[in-house]
Amino acid sequence: MDRKRAHLADDNDENGGPSDKSTSTPRTLTHPISPPSKKRRLPDQPASDDKGKAKAVPDEAHHEAPAKTQHEAPSSPPKAPEKRRSPFQLTRIRDLPPELNKDTVTLPDLIGDPLLSECWEFNYLHSIPFLLSALDPDVRPLVKIHIIHGFWKRDDPRRLALAADAAPHPNITLHTAYLPVPFGTHHTKMLILFRRDATAQVVIHTANLIPHDWTNMTNAVWCSPRLPLLSSPETLPPNPLPGTPAAFQTTLLSYLSSYPRSVHTPLTASLRSYSFAPIRAHLIASVPTPSPPHSPSPVPFGWPSLPPVLRTIPTSPGIPATIALQISSIATLGPTDIWLRQILFPALAPSDHARVKWKVIFPTPEEIRASLAGYASGTSIHTKTQSAQQGKQLGYLRGMFCRWDGGGGRDAGRGRAAPHVKTYVRYAAAEEGKGEGGPRVEWALLTSANLSKQAWGEGRNKEGRVRVASYEMGVLVWPGLWGEGKVMEGVFGRDEVEGEGEGVVPLRMAYGWPLKGYEEGDMPWVATKAYDEVDWMGRAWEGWGG
């Protein structure tokens, strides 16, 4: 058999590869054979609601069932407690069977509502035809669409392609983000939606707005509840407490103020008219520094935004926790671990970082070869190991590396759907690998931010300022947001906790548990490196520049 050489388009996040020019990835099978003896077309729709369509579940579904009152008639049957659902949802994987797509979400679930009137779409990569295809066809030409991108060079081919695709559609407006720092990107992945029923919604996710990311790559979504229109605008408190709706709104408005006036002026004016009271989450964002002169921010961004809120979250006293950094790109961090040990790790564990077990979940070449799209999945996943400095970085990261597919205990059903999702999760170490339940979660962050100085910021300079290069957006949750005494537990293959679970907030897991460290000979996937060993579809990999 002649081996085919793969040299595919890139969905690069921060590491400087080519941009995505493809519109889809190959349809594959659900069992890992190479080459496949027979191809069959898998069902496109997961098993979910009675219409065969996966539903996005906003936070209003997470509310507890109302308690019984003393005025209820004695003959009234007792109400079963409403099951709480995960605040994070996984995106549907096209080539996995329905049983592995339970409770998952698609792009049409997010923006396909015929009541949608306005869509603000923030992202790194965009496909206008793909975006339009997800809208309800009856209102497609009527929805006001604003696309915010970071292609600031006027001759950037990606900017020119966006302009060409937008030109036939008078309802689409393009906006260019402010990017003052070299190597910075507009990496945020967010939707702000307005509907004709006088509600608004914020959606934070991890997928580029291209078919590749919504097909066979693992991504995740957080949806706010539908935010109701206020009878009159409310004044925000000056220093809202972390985790409160006011803190969420303040951070969002401050983040939006870093954009050109064509974005922040109309959008912030609209958002001030809605109530954020139903939200149970805290925003963690990054914006490039220096910020524009018109946008002095009252809240911190980048890694300095972490300690003020993480210090308020209860953790297990006296128990060394595990914090897992699960990312799709690792940038150049330096030949020593100074930035990790002195900057990022203390920000993620401000009270006990020296005692935390640190894990970095990143796929191996073997896992990329076995993924549904084979080597094509590797176009979205980046690190480098070829230079001497990169080799030193690999040396201090190696002891922390864990495989994407986990250790074979609790299966998340995403082992063959390569990761584009990014999560930072603190686990109670006493729960690691024990019992039949899921791991105990102390807090969880879903974000666009990879493991990089561009995303999180460098160390403070002599003036005490932190240099950040990129726009990022994430959402942080912890059990206390749902009430005193609640615990958060990882769940697998579904968004609900098994059994009654009245005191448990479930968190949908994207990777298997317990974590499985790299074995001898394991290496991280490197997209710039050539691989002669073929993937399950019989393709070798040239690597960029190969």
ZABA-790734 format. One record per residue (C-alpha): residue in three letters; x, y, z. Coordinates in steps of 0.5 Angstrom, whole numbers, plus 500, padded with zeros to 3 digits. Layout:
% residues N
AlaXYZ ...
END
This chain:
% residues 546
Met500500500 Asp503507498 Arg503511504 Lys500518504 Arg503524506 Ala499529510 His501536510 Leu494539513 Ala492546514 Asp493549521 Asp488552526 Asn494555530 Asp492558537 Glu499562538 Asn505558536 Gly505561529 Gly503556524 Pro499557518 Ser492558518 Asp486554517 Lys484553510 Ser480547510 Thr472547511 Ser472540514 Thr475534516 Pro475527514 Arg469522516 Thr472516520 Leu470510524 Thr469509531 His474503532 Pro481504531 Ile483500525 Ser489502520 Pro487502515 Pro479501515 Ser477495512 Lys470498511 Lys467505512 Arg460506514 Arg457513515 Leu455514523 Pro449518525 Asp450525525 Gln445526531 Pro446524538 Ala441521542 Ser438527546 Asp431530546 Asp425528542 Lys426532536 Gly433528536 Lys437535537 Ala442536542 Lys440542547 Ala445547550 Val443547557 Pro444554561 Asp445555568 Glu437556569 Ala437549569 His442548574 His437552580 Glu435547585 Ala428545585 Pro423550590 Ala422547597 Lys415545599 Thr411550602 Gln407549608 His401551604 Glu401546599 Ala395541599 Pro396534603 Ser394530597 Ser399533593 Pro404528590 Pro412530593 Lys416533587 Ala422529585 Pro428534586 Glu430537580 Lys437534577 Arg443539577 Arg447539571 Ser454541569 Pro455548568 Phe460546562 Gln458542556 Leu462538551 Thr461539544 Arg458534539 Ile463529536 Arg460528529 Asp464521528 Leu462518535 Pro456514536 Pro450517540 Glu451514546 Leu458518547 Asn454524545 Lys449525551 Asp448532553 Thr452535548 Val451541544 Thr452544537 Leu453551534 Pro446551531 Asp444549538 Leu447556540 Ile445561535 Gly440557531 Asp434560535 Pro429563530 Leu428569535 Leu435571535 Ser436578533 Glu443580534 Cys450576534 Trp457578537 Glu462573535 Phe469574538 Asn474569536 Tyr481567533 Leu479564526 His472565523 Ser468562517 Ile462566515 Pro459561511 Phe459556517 Leu457561522 Leu451563517 Ser449555516 Ala448555523 Leu443560524 Asp435559523 Pro434560515 Asp428564516 Val432569520 Arg439568517 Pro439575513 Leu435579518 Val440577524 Lys445583525 Ile452579526 His458583528 Ile465579527 Ile471581532 His477578529 Gly485580530 Phe487580523 Trp490588524 Lys494588518 Arg490590512 Asp494585507 Asp493579512 Pro490574507 Arg485572513 Arg482579513 Leu482579506 Ala478573506 Leu473575511 Ala472581508 Ala470577501 Asp466573505 Ala462578508 Ala461583502 Pro455579500 His451580506 Pro449587509 Asn447584516 Ile455583517 Thr459588520 Leu467586521 His471589527 Thr478589528 Ala481588535 Tyr486592538 Leu493589538 Pro499593541 Val503587543 Pro507583537 Phe505575537 Gly499577541 Thr492574538 His485575539 His484568542 Thr478569545 Lys472565544 Met465568546 Leu458569543 Ile454575546 Leu447574543 Phe440578543 Arg433575542 Arg427578540 Asp424576547 Ala428581550 Thr433577553 Ala441576552 Gln446571553 Val453570554 Val456564551 Ile464562553 His467556549 Thr473553546 Ala472552539 Asn474557533 Leu468558529 Ile470553523 Pro468547521 His474543523 Asp473545531 Trp466543531 Thr467536527 Asn471531531 Met475535536 Thr474536543 Asn471543545 Ala467545551 Val461551552 Trp459555558 Cys452558557 Ser449563561 Pro442563563 Arg437568558 Leu438574562 Pro432578562 Leu431586560 Leu431590566 Ser426595567 Ser431601568 Pro439600568 Glu442599575 Thr448602578 Leu454596579 Pro457596586 Pro464599585 Asn468593588 Pro463587587 Leu465580591 Pro468575587 Gly463570584 Thr457575584 Pro453577578 Ala455584579 Ala463582579 Phe461578572 Gln458584569 Thr463588571 Thr469584568 Leu465583562 Leu464590561 Ser471592563 Tyr474587558 Leu469590552 Ser472597554 Ser479594551 Tyr476594544 Pro475600539 Arg469604540 Ser465601534 Val465595539 His465597546 Thr460603546 Pro454599543 Leu455593546 Thr456595553 Ala450600553 Ser446594551 Leu448589556 Arg447594562 Ser440594560 Tyr440586562 Ser440583569 Phe446578570 Ala442576577 Pro441569574 Ile449568573 Arg453563577 Ala460564575 His466568575 Leu470571569 Ile477570568 Ala480574562 Ser486577559 Val487583554 Pro493586551 Thr497591555 Pro498597554 Ser490598554 Pro487603549 Pro487610552 His480610553 Ser479604557 Pro482604564 Ser480598567 Pro478597574 Val479589574 Pro485586573 Phe487581567 Gly491575566 Trp494572571 Pro493577576 Ser486576576 Leu486569579 Pro489570586 Pro483575588 Val478570587 Leu481563588 Arg483566595 Thr476566597 Ile474559594 Pro474554600 Thr479548599 Ser481542603 Pro485544609 Gly492540610 Ile491536603 Pro496537597 Ala491538592 Thr492536584 Ile491542579 Ala491539572 Leu492544566 Gln489541560 Ile491545554 Ser492545546 Ser498549546 Ile504550550 Ala508556548 Thr516558549 Leu516558557 Gly523559558 Pro529554559 Thr528554566 Asp521553570 Ile522560573 Trp515563570 Leu511557572 Arg514556579 Gln514564580 Ile508567576 Leu503562574 Phe503556579 Pro502561585 Ala497565581 Leu493558581 Ala494556588 Pro496563592 Ser496559598 Asp499552597 His502552590 Ala509549593 Arg505543596 Val500542590 Lys501536585 Trp502539578 Lys499536572 Val499538564 Ile495534560 Phe497534553 Pro497528547 Thr502524545 Pro503523537 Glu500516538 Glu494519541 Ile494524535 Arg495518530 Ala489514533 Ser484520533 Leu478521529 Ala482525524 Gly488522525 Tyr494527523 Ala489532521 Ser488533529 Gly495535530 Thr494542526 Ser490544532 Ile495542537 His502545538 Thr508545542 Lys516545540 Thr522540542 Gln527541537 Ser531547539 Ala536546545 Gln532551549 Gln525547547 Gly529541550 Lys530544556 Gln523546557 Leu521539555 Gly525537561 Tyr522540566 Leu515539564 Arg516532563 Gly515530570 Met508533569 Phe506531563 Cys499526563 Arg496523557 Trp490526554 Asp486519554 Gly487518561 Gly488511565 Gly482507563 Gly478508569 Arg473513568 Asp472514561 Ala470521558 Gly468518551 Arg473523548 Gly479519547 Arg479519540 Ala477526539 Ala483530540 Pro483536545 His482543543 Val479544549 Lys482548555 Thr481547562 Tyr484548569 Val482544574 Arg483543582 Tyr482536585 Ala482534592 Ala488529592 Ala485525597 Glu479523592 Glu484522586 Gly483515583 Lys479512589 Gly472509589 Glu467509583 Gly465516583 Gly468522580 Pro474526582 Arg472531587 Val473538584 Glu474544588 Trp474549582 Ala474549575 Leu476554569 Leu474553562 Thr478558558 Ser481560551 Ala488561554 Asn493556553 Leu500555557 Ser503561555 Lys506568557 Gln502571551 Ala495569554 Trp497569562 Gly502575562 Glu509575564 Gly512577571 Arg511584573 Asn516589571 Lys520595575 Glu513599575 Gly509593577 Arg506592571 Val504585567 Arg505585560 Val500581556 Ala499580549 Ser493576547 Tyr485577548 Glu483571552 Met476569556 Gly475564561 Val469562566 Leu471560573 Val466555577 Trp466552584 Pro461549588 Gly460554593 Leu456558587 Trp450553588 Gly450554596 Glu453552602 Gly455545603 Lys455543596 Val461539593 Met463539585 Glu464532582 Gly466530576 Val461526571 Phe463522565 Gly459521559 Arg453525561 Asp452532565 Glu448530571 Val450527577 Glu448519578 Gly443518583 Glu440523587 Gly446528588 Glu442533591 Gly448536594 Val453535588 Val454540583 Pro456535577 Leu462537572 Arg462534565 Met469531564 Ala473532558 Tyr478527559 Gly479520563 Trp480519570 Pro485517574 Leu490521570 Lys495517567 Gly503520567 Tyr507519561 Glu511513560 Glu518512558 Gly519513551 Asp512518551 Met513525548 Pro508530547 Trp505531540 Val510536536 Ala506539529 Thr513542526 Lys516535527 Ala516529521 Tyr513523523 Asp514517519 Glu509512522 Val502512519 Asp496514522 Trp490510522 Met488512515 Gly495510513 Arg498517512 Ala505520515 Trp506527517 Glu511531514 Gly511537519 Trp511544517 Gly517546513 Gly518538512 
END
